[in-house]
Amino acid sequence: MMLFRRTLLALAIPAALAYAQQKQAPTVKEAQQFLERANDRLLELAVDFSVADWIRATYITDDTD
């Protein structure tokens, strides 16, 4: 779970910095596109995290710990 939180922060910080550097507020379309990209990326990361966690939990060896 900690990895997921770190990944979420890794996505949010650059987006916040990019927004802060803009002179204009993003349009509704730009905001929707950002949310779609963020949701797609978070879904990919959630699946990867779930698979890795399942492997760690079911194959209890030194290699998977």
All heavy atoms as TSV, in Angstrom:
chain	resi	resn	atom	element	x	y	z
A	1	MET	N	N	0.822	-1.189	0.000
A	1	MET	CA	C	0.000	0.000	0.000
A	1	MET	C	C	0.870	1.258	0.000
A	1	MET	O	O	0.516	2.243	-0.589
A	1	MET	CB	C	-0.935	-0.039	1.207
A	1	MET	CG	C	-1.969	1.057	1.163
A	1	MET	SD	S	-2.931	0.986	-0.349
A	1	MET	CE	C	-4.531	1.076	0.270
A	2	MET	N	N	2.016	1.196	0.660
A	2	MET	CA	C	2.898	2.362	0.710
A	2	MET	C	C	3.415	2.692	-0.688
A	2	MET	O	O	3.515	3.851	-1.050
A	2	MET	CB	C	4.066	2.086	1.655
A	2	MET	CG	C	4.947	3.284	1.830
A	2	MET	SD	S	4.065	4.647	2.561
A	2	MET	CE	C	4.991	4.864	4.020
A	3	LEU	N	N	3.719	1.662	-1.485
A	3	LEU	CA	C	4.181	1.881	-2.849
A	3	LEU	C	C	3.123	2.590	-3.668
A	3	LEU	O	O	3.422	3.489	-4.447
A	3	LEU	CB	C	4.557	0.552	-3.503
A	3	LEU	CG	C	4.977	0.613	-4.966
A	3	LEU	CD1	C	6.254	1.441	-5.092
A	3	LEU	CD2	C	5.198	-0.769	-5.508
A	4	PHE	N	N	1.872	2.208	-3.490
A	4	PHE	CA	C	0.771	2.832	-4.218
A	4	PHE	C	C	0.664	4.308	-3.850
A	4	PHE	O	O	0.475	5.153	-4.714
A	4	PHE	CB	C	-0.537	2.093	-3.913
A	4	PHE	CG	C	-1.696	2.575	-4.732
A	4	PHE	CD1	C	-1.764	2.283	-6.080
A	4	PHE	CD2	C	-2.706	3.310	-4.156
A	4	PHE	CE1	C	-2.825	2.716	-6.842
A	4	PHE	CE2	C	-3.773	3.750	-4.902
A	4	PHE	CZ	C	-3.831	3.444	-6.255
A	5	ARG	N	N	0.803	4.631	-2.580
A	5	ARG	CA	C	0.742	6.029	-2.135
A	5	ARG	C	C	1.898	6.836	-2.704
A	5	ARG	O	O	1.725	7.970	-3.126
A	5	ARG	CB	C	0.743	6.107	-0.615
A	5	ARG	CG	C	-0.540	5.634	-0.012
A	5	ARG	CD	C	-0.516	5.763	1.481
A	5	ARG	NE	N	-1.718	5.177	2.045
A	5	ARG	CZ	C	-1.829	4.780	3.277
A	5	ARG	NH1	N	-0.818	4.904	4.107
A	5	ARG	NH2	N	-2.944	4.254	3.714
A	6	ARG	N	N	3.080	6.244	-2.712
A	6	ARG	CA	C	4.247	6.938	-3.275
A	6	ARG	C	C	4.054	7.184	-4.762
A	6	ARG	O	O	4.404	8.237	-5.286
A	6	ARG	CB	C	5.513	6.126	-3.044
A	6	ARG	CG	C	5.981	6.147	-1.631
A	6	ARG	CD	C	7.254	5.364	-1.491
A	6	ARG	NE	N	7.621	5.252	-0.102
A	6	ARG	CZ	C	8.530	4.438	0.359
A	6	ARG	NH1	N	9.180	3.647	-0.473
A	6	ARG	NH2	N	8.808	4.391	1.640
A	7	THR	N	N	3.501	6.210	-5.447
A	7	THR	CA	C	3.257	6.353	-6.878
A	7	THR	C	C	2.229	7.434	-7.146
A	7	THR	O	O	2.377	8.233	-8.062
A	7	THR	CB	C	2.797	5.013	-7.470
A	7	THR	OG1	O	3.776	4.012	-7.164
A	7	THR	CG2	C	2.626	5.111	-8.965
A	8	LEU	N	N	1.196	7.464	-6.325
A	8	LEU	CA	C	0.175	8.496	-6.468
A	8	LEU	C	C	0.789	9.877	-6.277
A	8	LEU	O	O	0.524	10.797	-7.046
A	8	LEU	CB	C	-0.955	8.273	-5.453
A	8	LEU	CG	C	-2.131	9.227	-5.529
A	8	LEU	CD1	C	-2.781	9.172	-6.895
A	8	LEU	CD2	C	-3.142	8.891	-4.461
A	9	LEU	N	N	1.653	10.024	-5.285
A	9	LEU	CA	C	2.335	11.294	-5.068
A	9	LEU	C	C	3.256	11.616	-6.235
A	9	LEU	O	O	3.363	12.771	-6.644
A	9	LEU	CB	C	3.134	11.256	-3.768
A	9	LEU	CG	C	2.330	11.442	-2.488
A	9	LEU	CD1	C	3.237	11.286	-1.278
A	9	LEU	CD2	C	1.646	12.787	-2.466
A	10	ALA	N	N	3.917	10.599	-6.765
A	10	ALA	CA	C	4.816	10.824	-7.894
A	10	ALA	C	C	4.059	11.331	-9.115
A	10	ALA	O	O	4.610	12.058	-9.928
A	10	ALA	CB	C	5.561	9.537	-8.228
A	11	LEU	N	N	2.799	10.974	-9.244
A	11	LEU	CA	C	1.979	11.484	-10.336
A	11	LEU	C	C	1.409	12.856	-10.020
A	11	LEU	O	O	1.297	13.709	-10.897
A	11	LEU	CB	C	0.819	10.521	-10.626
A	11	LEU	CG	C	1.185	9.192	-11.257
A	11	LEU	CD1	C	-0.034	8.293	-11.304
A	11	LEU	CD2	C	1.736	9.402	-12.648
A	12	ALA	N	N	1.044	13.072	-8.783
A	12	ALA	CA	C	0.359	14.313	-8.414
A	12	ALA	C	C	1.294	15.510	-8.339
A	12	ALA	O	O	0.922	16.617	-8.733
A	12	ALA	CB	C	-0.358	14.126	-7.079
A	13	ILE	N	N	2.501	15.322	-7.845
A	13	ILE	CA	C	3.418	16.453	-7.661
A	13	ILE	C	C	3.784	17.116	-8.989
A	13	ILE	O	O	3.672	18.332	-9.111
A	13	ILE	CB	C	4.653	16.028	-6.848
A	13	ILE	CG1	C	4.227	15.750	-5.396
A	13	ILE	CG2	C	5.728	17.095	-6.897
A	13	ILE	CD1	C	5.293	15.157	-4.534
A	14	PRO	N	N	4.221	16.363	-10.008
A	14	PRO	CA	C	4.527	17.042	-11.280
A	14	PRO	C	C	3.309	17.735	-11.891
A	14	PRO	O	O	3.429	18.808	-12.472
A	14	PRO	CB	C	5.020	15.913	-12.187
A	14	PRO	CG	C	5.461	14.847	-11.265
A	14	PRO	CD	C	4.590	14.963	-10.049
A	15	ALA	N	N	2.141	17.133	-11.742
A	15	ALA	CA	C	0.929	17.754	-12.278
A	15	ALA	C	C	0.637	19.065	-11.559
A	15	ALA	O	O	0.265	20.065	-12.185
A	15	ALA	CB	C	-0.253	16.798	-12.147
A	16	ALA	N	N	0.808	19.076	-10.252
A	16	ALA	CA	C	0.569	20.298	-9.482
A	16	ALA	C	C	1.581	21.379	-9.845
A	16	ALA	O	O	1.228	22.555	-9.973
A	16	ALA	CB	C	0.625	19.997	-7.987
A	17	LEU	N	N	2.832	20.993	-10.041
A	17	LEU	CA	C	3.850	21.963	-10.428
A	17	LEU	C	C	3.581	22.531	-11.820
A	17	LEU	O	O	3.737	23.732	-12.052
A	17	LEU	CB	C	5.241	21.326	-10.380
A	17	LEU	CG	C	5.773	20.995	-8.989
A	17	LEU	CD1	C	7.081	20.236	-9.094
A	17	LEU	CD2	C	5.940	22.247	-8.163
A	18	ALA	N	N	3.175	21.677	-12.729
A	18	ALA	CA	C	2.861	22.143	-14.080
A	18	ALA	C	C	1.682	23.112	-14.045
A	18	ALA	O	O	1.675	24.132	-14.734
A	18	ALA	CB	C	2.560	20.958	-14.990
A	19	TYR	N	N	0.686	22.799	-13.239
A	19	TYR	CA	C	-0.479	23.681	-13.110
A	19	TYR	C	C	-0.074	25.027	-12.510
A	19	TYR	O	O	-0.512	26.076	-12.960
A	19	TYR	CB	C	-1.551	23.024	-12.253
A	19	TYR	CG	C	-2.726	23.942	-11.978
A	19	TYR	CD1	C	-3.647	24.202	-12.977
A	19	TYR	CD2	C	-2.884	24.552	-10.740
A	19	TYR	CE1	C	-4.712	25.053	-12.741
A	19	TYR	CE2	C	-3.940	25.394	-10.505
A	19	TYR	CZ	C	-4.858	25.644	-11.510
A	19	TYR	OH	O	-5.908	26.491	-11.280
A	20	ALA	N	N	0.798	25.003	-11.511
A	20	ALA	CA	C	1.221	26.237	-10.853
A	20	ALA	C	C	2.005	27.138	-11.799
A	20	ALA	O	O	1.991	28.361	-11.649
A	20	ALA	CB	C	2.048	25.908	-9.617
A	21	GLN	N	N	2.692	26.562	-12.781
A	21	GLN	CA	C	3.491	27.342	-13.709
A	21	GLN	C	C	2.671	27.916	-14.862
A	21	GLN	O	O	3.156	28.774	-15.587
A	21	GLN	CB	C	4.630	26.488	-14.257
A	21	GLN	CG	C	5.645	26.129	-13.193
A	21	GLN	CD	C	6.695	25.170	-13.700
A	21	GLN	OE1	O	6.594	24.641	-14.797
A	21	GLN	NE2	N	7.717	24.919	-12.901
A	22	GLN	N	N	1.455	27.455	-15.034
A	22	GLN	CA	C	0.611	27.965	-16.115
A	22	GLN	C	C	0.151	29.376	-15.800
A	22	GLN	O	O	-0.109	29.720	-14.649
A	22	GLN	CB	C	-0.623	27.082	-16.297
A	22	GLN	CG	C	-0.344	25.759	-16.928
A	22	GLN	CD	C	-1.631	24.976	-17.153
A	22	GLN	OE1	O	-2.675	25.323	-16.628
A	22	GLN	NE2	N	-1.538	23.931	-17.929
A	23	LYS	N	N	0.043	30.182	-16.844
A	23	LYS	CA	C	-0.462	31.533	-16.659
A	23	LYS	C	C	-1.981	31.563	-16.737
A	23	LYS	O	O	-2.620	32.448	-16.198
A	23	LYS	CB	C	0.157	32.456	-17.696
A	23	LYS	CG	C	1.648	32.602	-17.498
A	23	LYS	CD	C	2.266	33.519	-18.499
A	23	LYS	CE	C	3.762	33.556	-18.180
A	23	LYS	NZ	N	4.548	34.184	-19.178
A	24	GLN	N	N	-2.542	30.588	-17.413
A	24	GLN	CA	C	-3.992	30.489	-17.538
A	24	GLN	C	C	-4.475	29.235	-16.830
A	24	GLN	O	O	-3.764	28.243	-16.754
A	24	GLN	CB	C	-4.404	30.387	-19.006
A	24	GLN	CG	C	-4.049	31.592	-19.834
A	24	GLN	CD	C	-4.442	31.354	-21.283
A	24	GLN	OE1	O	-4.533	30.218	-21.737
A	24	GLN	NE2	N	-4.667	32.421	-22.009
A	25	ALA	N	N	-5.679	29.314	-16.343
A	25	ALA	CA	C	-6.285	28.118	-15.754
A	25	ALA	C	C	-6.582	27.132	-16.880
A	25	ALA	O	O	-6.880	27.540	-18.005
A	25	ALA	CB	C	-7.569	28.485	-15.026
A	26	PRO	N	N	-6.480	25.840	-16.606
A	26	PRO	CA	C	-6.769	24.861	-17.663
A	26	PRO	C	C	-8.246	24.916	-18.050
A	26	PRO	O	O	-9.105	25.259	-17.240
A	26	PRO	CB	C	-6.420	23.523	-17.023
A	26	PRO	CG	C	-6.448	23.764	-15.564
A	26	PRO	CD	C	-6.117	25.204	-15.359
A	27	THR	N	N	-8.501	24.564	-19.277
A	27	THR	CA	C	-9.885	24.510	-19.738
A	27	THR	C	C	-10.538	23.237	-19.214
A	27	THR	O	O	-9.850	22.341	-18.704
A	27	THR	CB	C	-9.942	24.506	-21.275
A	27	THR	OG1	O	-9.324	23.306	-21.754
A	27	THR	CG2	C	-9.245	25.730	-21.862
A	28	VAL	N	N	-11.829	23.168	-19.362
A	28	VAL	CA	C	-12.561	21.972	-18.929
A	28	VAL	C	C	-12.070	20.758	-19.709
A	28	VAL	O	O	-11.863	19.683	-19.140
A	28	VAL	CB	C	-14.091	22.175	-19.107
A	28	VAL	CG1	C	-14.842	20.886	-18.855
A	28	VAL	CG2	C	-14.587	23.281	-18.192
A	29	LYS	N	N	-11.847	20.948	-21.004
A	29	LYS	CA	C	-11.375	19.835	-21.836
A	29	LYS	C	C	-10.000	19.354	-21.370
A	29	LYS	O	O	-9.753	18.150	-21.287
A	29	LYS	CB	C	-11.310	20.269	-23.295
A	29	LYS	CG	C	-10.931	19.158	-24.237
A	29	LYS	CD	C	-10.950	19.609	-25.682
A	29	LYS	CE	C	-10.567	18.466	-26.591
A	29	LYS	NZ	N	-10.593	18.860	-27.996
A	30	GLU	N	N	-9.092	20.286	-21.057
A	30	GLU	CA	C	-7.765	19.910	-20.572
A	30	GLU	C	C	-7.856	19.178	-19.236
A	30	GLU	O	O	-7.135	18.213	-19.003
A	30	GLU	CB	C	-6.882	21.146	-20.424
A	30	GLU	CG	C	-6.497	21.779	-21.739
A	30	GLU	CD	C	-5.813	23.118	-21.578
A	30	GLU	OE1	O	-6.051	23.813	-20.560
A	30	GLU	OE2	O	-5.031	23.480	-22.471
A	31	ALA	N	N	-8.739	19.636	-18.374
A	31	ALA	CA	C	-8.917	18.973	-17.075
A	31	ALA	C	C	-9.457	17.561	-17.265
A	31	ALA	O	O	-8.998	16.624	-16.601
A	31	ALA	CB	C	-9.854	19.792	-16.193
A	32	GLN	N	N	-10.404	17.398	-18.170
A	32	GLN	CA	C	-10.957	16.073	-18.428
A	32	GLN	C	C	-9.888	15.144	-19.008
A	32	GLN	O	O	-9.800	13.970	-18.620
A	32	GLN	CB	C	-12.145	16.164	-19.385
A	32	GLN	CG	C	-13.375	16.760	-18.753
A	32	GLN	CD	C	-14.488	17.007	-19.753
A	32	GLN	OE1	O	-14.243	17.170	-20.939
A	32	GLN	NE2	N	-15.714	17.065	-19.258
A	33	GLN	N	N	-9.061	15.673	-19.915
A	33	GLN	CA	C	-7.994	14.863	-20.492
A	33	GLN	C	C	-6.981	14.449	-19.422
A	33	GLN	O	O	-6.518	13.308	-19.407
A	33	GLN	CB	C	-7.291	15.635	-21.607
A	33	GLN	CG	C	-8.133	15.809	-22.840
A	33	GLN	CD	C	-7.499	16.750	-23.858
A	33	GLN	OE1	O	-6.596	17.517	-23.528
A	33	GLN	NE2	N	-7.977	16.690	-25.091
A	34	PHE	N	N	-6.656	15.377	-18.538
A	34	PHE	CA	C	-5.732	15.050	-17.450
A	34	PHE	C	C	-6.313	13.942	-16.571
A	34	PHE	O	O	-5.616	12.983	-16.222
A	34	PHE	CB	C	-5.444	16.290	-16.604
A	34	PHE	CG	C	-4.713	15.963	-15.336
A	34	PHE	CD1	C	-3.359	15.693	-15.355
A	34	PHE	CD2	C	-5.391	15.880	-14.122
A	34	PHE	CE1	C	-2.677	15.367	-14.184
A	34	PHE	CE2	C	-4.729	15.553	-12.960
A	34	PHE	CZ	C	-3.366	15.293	-12.993
A	35	LEU	N	N	-7.570	14.067	-16.203
A	35	LEU	CA	C	-8.188	13.055	-15.347
A	35	LEU	C	C	-8.254	11.700	-16.038
A	35	LEU	O	O	-8.037	10.663	-15.401
A	35	LEU	CB	C	-9.587	13.499	-14.920
A	35	LEU	CG	C	-9.619	14.631	-13.900
A	35	LEU	CD1	C	-11.049	15.069	-13.625
A	35	LEU	CD2	C	-8.928	14.226	-12.614
A	36	GLU	N	N	-8.530	11.699	-17.323
A	36	GLU	CA	C	-8.557	10.432	-18.057
A	36	GLU	C	C	-7.173	9.774	-18.064
A	36	GLU	O	O	-7.052	8.570	-17.837
A	36	GLU	CB	C	-9.040	10.663	-19.491
A	36	GLU	CG	C	-10.523	10.959	-19.592
A	36	GLU	CD	C	-10.945	11.351	-21.005
A	36	GLU	OE1	O	-10.136	11.218	-21.951
A	36	GLU	OE2	O	-12.096	11.797	-21.151
A	37	ARG	N	N	-6.126	10.575	-18.324
A	37	ARG	CA	C	-4.757	10.029	-18.313
A	37	ARG	C	C	-4.379	9.533	-16.916
A	37	ARG	O	O	-3.785	8.460	-16.769
A	37	ARG	CB	C	-3.755	11.087	-18.773
A	37	ARG	CG	C	-3.776	11.373	-20.245
A	37	ARG	CD	C	-2.578	12.218	-20.688
A	37	ARG	NE	N	-2.316	13.363	-19.836
A	37	ARG	CZ	C	-2.820	14.587	-20.008
A	37	ARG	NH1	N	-3.630	14.822	-21.020
A	37	ARG	NH2	N	-2.500	15.574	-19.185
A	38	ALA	N	N	-4.720	10.314	-15.901
A	38	ALA	CA	C	-4.395	9.918	-14.528
A	38	ALA	C	C	-5.130	8.637	-14.144
A	38	ALA	O	O	-4.538	7.731	-13.548
A	38	ALA	CB	C	-4.737	11.042	-13.558
A	39	ASN	N	N	-6.407	8.544	-14.497
A	39	ASN	CA	C	-7.175	7.344	-14.167
A	39	ASN	C	C	-6.622	6.116	-14.887
A	39	ASN	O	O	-6.521	5.037	-14.297
A	39	ASN	CB	C	-8.650	7.535	-14.518
A	39	ASN	CG	C	-9.379	8.360	-13.495
A	39	ASN	OD1	O	-8.995	8.402	-12.330
A	39	ASN	ND2	N	-10.422	9.032	-13.922
A	40	ASP	N	N	-6.263	6.278	-16.157
A	40	ASP	CA	C	-5.690	5.156	-16.909
A	40	ASP	C	C	-4.382	4.685	-16.276
A	40	ASP	O	O	-4.155	3.497	-16.103
A	40	ASP	CB	C	-5.449	5.549	-18.369
A	40	ASP	CG	C	-6.738	5.748	-19.153
A	40	ASP	OD1	O	-7.809	5.298	-18.688
A	40	ASP	OD2	O	-6.661	6.372	-20.235
A	41	ARG	N	N	-3.530	5.643	-15.932
A	41	ARG	CA	C	-2.229	5.298	-15.333
A	41	ARG	C	C	-2.398	4.665	-13.959
A	41	ARG	O	O	-1.728	3.681	-13.628
A	41	ARG	CB	C	-1.350	6.555	-15.239
A	41	ARG	CG	C	0.021	6.289	-14.704
A	41	ARG	CD	C	0.843	5.431	-15.645
A	41	ARG	NE	N	2.173	5.238	-15.084
A	41	ARG	CZ	C	2.803	4.090	-15.055
A	41	ARG	NH1	N	2.284	3.025	-15.610
A	41	ARG	NH2	N	3.989	3.996	-14.500
A	42	LEU	N	N	-3.311	5.205	-13.165
A	42	LEU	CA	C	-3.547	4.638	-11.832
A	42	LEU	C	C	-4.125	3.228	-11.919
A	42	LEU	O	O	-3.803	2.376	-11.092
A	42	LEU	CB	C	-4.459	5.544	-11.013
A	42	LEU	CG	C	-3.799	6.819	-10.506
A	42	LEU	CD1	C	-4.843	7.728	-9.846
A	42	LEU	CD2	C	-2.683	6.503	-9.537
A	43	LEU	N	N	-4.959	2.969	-12.920
A	43	LEU	CA	C	-5.489	1.618	-13.110
A	43	LEU	C	C	-4.351	0.650	-13.435
A	43	LEU	O	O	-4.280	-0.443	-12.860
A	43	LEU	CB	C	-6.542	1.599	-14.225
A	43	LEU	CG	C	-7.117	0.226	-14.561
A	43	LEU	CD1	C	-7.807	-0.384	-13.340
A	43	LEU	CD2	C	-8.062	0.329	-15.736
A	44	GLU	N	N	-3.454	1.063	-14.338
A	44	GLU	CA	C	-2.295	0.216	-14.660
A	44	GLU	C	C	-1.463	-0.073	-13.411
A	44	GLU	O	O	-1.063	-1.213	-13.166
A	44	GLU	CB	C	-1.405	0.908	-15.690
A	44	GLU	CG	C	-1.985	1.029	-17.069
A	44	GLU	CD	C	-1.099	1.872	-17.972
A	44	GLU	OE1	O	0.071	2.130	-17.608
A	44	GLU	OE2	O	-1.572	2.264	-19.044
A	45	LEU	N	N	-1.191	0.963	-12.643
A	45	LEU	CA	C	-0.374	0.795	-11.436
A	45	LEU	C	C	-1.077	-0.066	-10.394
A	45	LEU	O	O	-0.433	-0.868	-9.719
A	45	LEU	CB	C	-0.021	2.161	-10.846
A	45	LEU	CG	C	0.903	3.021	-11.704
A	45	LEU	CD1	C	1.013	4.419	-11.119
A	45	LEU	CD2	C	2.259	2.376	-11.843
A	46	ALA	N	N	-2.392	0.085	-10.261
A	46	ALA	CA	C	-3.142	-0.708	-9.289
A	46	ALA	C	C	-3.095	-2.191	-9.658
A	46	ALA	O	O	-2.948	-3.052	-8.785
A	46	ALA	CB	C	-4.584	-0.220	-9.199
A	47	VAL	N	N	-3.220	-2.483	-10.942
A	47	VAL	CA	C	-3.153	-3.882	-11.391
A	47	VAL	C	C	-1.762	-4.447	-11.122
A	47	VAL	O	O	-1.621	-5.555	-10.586
A	47	VAL	CB	C	-3.536	-4.006	-12.879
A	47	VAL	CG1	C	-3.227	-5.399	-13.411
A	47	VAL	CG2	C	-5.005	-3.674	-13.077
A	48	ASP	N	N	-0.725	-3.691	-11.492
A	48	ASP	CA	C	0.649	-4.147	-11.239
A	48	ASP	C	C	0.883	-4.376	-9.746
A	48	ASP	O	O	1.494	-5.367	-9.346
A	48	ASP	CB	C	1.666	-3.134	-11.761
A	48	ASP	CG	C	1.707	-3.077	-13.276
A	48	ASP	OD1	O	1.154	-3.984	-13.929
A	48	ASP	OD2	O	2.302	-2.109	-13.796
A	49	PHE	N	N	0.416	-3.458	-8.925
A	49	PHE	CA	C	0.577	-3.588	-7.480
A	49	PHE	C	C	-0.156	-4.818	-6.964
A	49	PHE	O	O	0.384	-5.573	-6.157
A	49	PHE	CB	C	0.054	-2.329	-6.782
A	49	PHE	CG	C	0.055	-2.439	-5.285
A	49	PHE	CD1	C	1.229	-2.255	-4.570
A	49	PHE	CD2	C	-1.102	-2.745	-4.597
A	49	PHE	CE1	C	1.238	-2.367	-3.196
A	49	PHE	CE2	C	-1.100	-2.859	-3.217
A	49	PHE	CZ	C	0.070	-2.671	-2.517
A	50	SER	N	N	-1.382	-5.030	-7.441
A	50	SER	CA	C	-2.171	-6.175	-6.979
A	50	SER	C	C	-1.509	-7.491	-7.351
A	50	SER	O	O	-1.471	-8.431	-6.546
A	50	SER	CB	C	-3.580	-6.118	-7.566
A	50	SER	OG	O	-4.257	-4.991	-7.089
A	51	VAL	N	N	-0.992	-7.578	-8.566
A	51	VAL	CA	C	-0.323	-8.807	-9.010
A	51	VAL	C	C	0.921	-9.061	-8.161
A	51	VAL	O	O	1.140	-10.174	-7.678
A	51	VAL	CB	C	0.039	-8.719	-10.507
A	51	VAL	CG1	C	0.964	-9.860	-10.922
A	51	VAL	CG2	C	-1.221	-8.731	-11.354
A	52	ALA	N	N	1.723	-8.025	-7.957
A	52	ALA	CA	C	2.936	-8.181	-7.153
A	52	ALA	C	C	2.600	-8.565	-5.717
A	52	ALA	O	O	3.260	-9.421	-5.120
A	52	ALA	CB	C	3.747	-6.889	-7.177
A	53	ASP	N	N	1.564	-7.967	-5.160
A	53	ASP	CA	C	1.170	-8.287	-3.788
A	53	ASP	C	C	0.643	-9.712	-3.687
A	53	ASP	O	O	0.928	-10.416	-2.718
A	53	ASP	CB	C	0.112	-7.284	-3.308
A	53	ASP	CG	C	-0.133	-7.393	-1.831
A	53	ASP	OD1	O	0.852	-7.379	-1.058
A	53	ASP	OD2	O	-1.320	-7.480	-1.426
A	54	TRP	N	N	-0.112	-10.153	-4.683
A	54	TRP	CA	C	-0.638	-11.522	-4.678
A	54	TRP	C	C	0.516	-12.518	-4.762
A	54	TRP	O	O	0.534	-13.516	-4.041
A	54	TRP	CB	C	-1.598	-11.712	-5.845
A	54	TRP	CG	C	-2.207	-13.078	-5.866
A	54	TRP	CD1	C	-3.269	-13.516	-5.142
A	54	TRP	CD2	C	-1.763	-14.197	-6.641
A	54	TRP	NE1	N	-3.517	-14.838	-5.426
A	54	TRP	CE2	C	-2.609	-15.281	-6.343
A	54	TRP	CE3	C	-0.737	-14.380	-7.555
A	54	TRP	CZ2	C	-2.457	-16.516	-6.929
A	54	TRP	CZ3	C	-0.589	-15.628	-8.137
A	54	TRP	CH2	C	-1.449	-16.675	-7.828
A	55	ILE	N	N	1.480	-12.255	-5.622
A	55	ILE	CA	C	2.641	-13.148	-5.742
A	55	ILE	C	C	3.405	-13.189	-4.430
A	55	ILE	O	O	3.797	-14.259	-3.955
A	55	ILE	CB	C	3.545	-12.711	-6.907
A	55	ILE	CG1	C	2.837	-12.989	-8.236
A	55	ILE	CG2	C	4.893	-13.415	-6.853
A	55	ILE	CD1	C	3.537	-12.415	-9.441
A	56	ARG	N	N	3.612	-12.035	-3.816
A	56	ARG	CA	C	4.337	-11.980	-2.539
A	56	ARG	C	C	3.597	-12.766	-1.463
A	56	ARG	O	O	4.200	-13.457	-0.655
A	56	ARG	CB	C	4.497	-10.528	-2.086
A	56	ARG	CG	C	5.296	-10.389	-0.803
A	56	ARG	CD	C	5.165	-9.015	-0.198
A	56	ARG	NE	N	3.807	-8.611	0.091
A	56	ARG	CZ	C	3.099	-9.014	1.152
A	56	ARG	NH1	N	3.611	-9.825	2.029
A	56	ARG	NH2	N	1.867	-8.586	1.327
A	57	ALA	N	N	2.270	-12.687	-1.480
A	57	ALA	CA	C	1.477	-13.351	-0.437
A	57	ALA	C	C	1.345	-14.856	-0.657
A	57	ALA	O	O	1.170	-15.611	0.307
A	57	ALA	CB	C	0.094	-12.718	-0.370
A	58	THR	N	N	1.396	-15.310	-1.896
A	58	THR	CA	C	1.147	-16.721	-2.160
A	58	THR	C	C	2.405	-17.551	-2.376
A	58	THR	O	O	2.390	-18.753	-2.130
A	58	THR	CB	C	0.222	-16.900	-3.391
A	58	THR	OG1	O	0.796	-16.242	-4.509
A	58	THR	CG2	C	-1.151	-16.325	-3.101
A	59	TYR	N	N	3.455	-16.927	-2.868
A	59	TYR	CA	C	4.719	-17.637	-3.080
A	59	TYR	C	C	5.705	-17.129	-2.038
A	59	TYR	O	O	6.491	-16.226	-2.297
A	59	TYR	CB	C	5.255	-17.398	-4.496
A	59	TYR	CG	C	4.357	-17.968	-5.552
A	59	TYR	CD1	C	3.453	-17.157	-6.236
A	59	TYR	CD2	C	4.403	-19.316	-5.865
A	59	TYR	CE1	C	2.628	-17.679	-7.209
A	59	TYR	CE2	C	3.565	-19.850	-6.838
A	59	TYR	CZ	C	2.682	-19.033	-7.505
A	59	TYR	OH	O	1.858	-19.542	-8.462
A	60	ILE	N	N	5.641	-17.717	-0.864
A	60	ILE	CA	C	6.423	-17.235	0.252
A	60	ILE	C	C	7.823	-17.822	0.192
A	60	ILE	O	O	8.094	-18.917	0.668
A	60	ILE	CB	C	5.731	-17.566	1.589
A	60	ILE	CG1	C	4.311	-16.989	1.573
A	60	ILE	CG2	C	6.522	-17.043	2.765
A	60	ILE	CD1	C	3.448	-17.433	2.721
A	61	THR	N	N	8.719	-17.066	-0.445
A	61	THR	CA	C	10.120	-17.448	-0.547
A	61	THR	C	C	10.960	-16.205	-0.309
A	61	THR	O	O	10.446	-15.092	-0.281
A	61	THR	CB	C	10.462	-18.012	-1.950
A	61	THR	OG1	O	10.311	-16.963	-2.905
A	61	THR	CG2	C	9.559	-19.185	-2.321
A	62	ASP	N	N	12.261	-16.399	-0.200
A	62	ASP	CA	C	13.146	-15.264	-0.027
A	62	ASP	C	C	13.132	-14.376	-1.273
A	62	ASP	O	O	13.283	-13.149	-1.184
A	62	ASP	CB	C	14.573	-15.726	0.250
A	62	ASP	CG	C	14.701	-16.338	1.644
A	62	ASP	OD1	O	13.878	-15.996	2.522
A	62	ASP	OD2	O	15.616	-17.170	1.843
A	63	ASP	N	N	12.974	-14.964	-2.441
A	63	ASP	CA	C	12.975	-14.197	-3.688
A	63	ASP	C	C	11.790	-13.255	-3.819
A	63	ASP	O	O	11.910	-12.189	-4.397
A	63	ASP	CB	C	13.006	-15.124	-4.903
A	63	ASP	CG	C	14.321	-15.856	-5.053
A	63	ASP	OD1	O	15.332	-15.355	-4.519
A	63	ASP	OD2	O	14.345	-16.896	-5.704
A	64	THR	N	N	10.654	-13.669	-3.311
A	64	THR	CA	C	9.448	-12.851	-3.499
A	64	THR	C	C	9.195	-11.905	-2.327
A	64	THR	O	O	8.284	-11.086	-2.396
A	64	THR	CB	C	8.202	-13.729	-3.688
A	64	THR	OG1	O	8.041	-14.572	-2.551
A	64	THR	CG2	C	8.307	-14.549	-4.953
A	65	ASP	N	N	9.949	-12.004	-1.288
A	65	ASP	CA	C	9.700	-11.141	-0.127
A	65	ASP	C	C	10.163	-9.735	-0.377
A	65	ASP	O	O	11.138	-9.380	-0.873
A	65	ASP	CB	C	10.383	-11.711	1.107
A	65	ASP	CG	C	9.891	-11.023	2.360
A	65	ASP	OD1	O	8.825	-10.378	2.316
A	65	ASP	OD2	O	10.576	-11.140	3.380
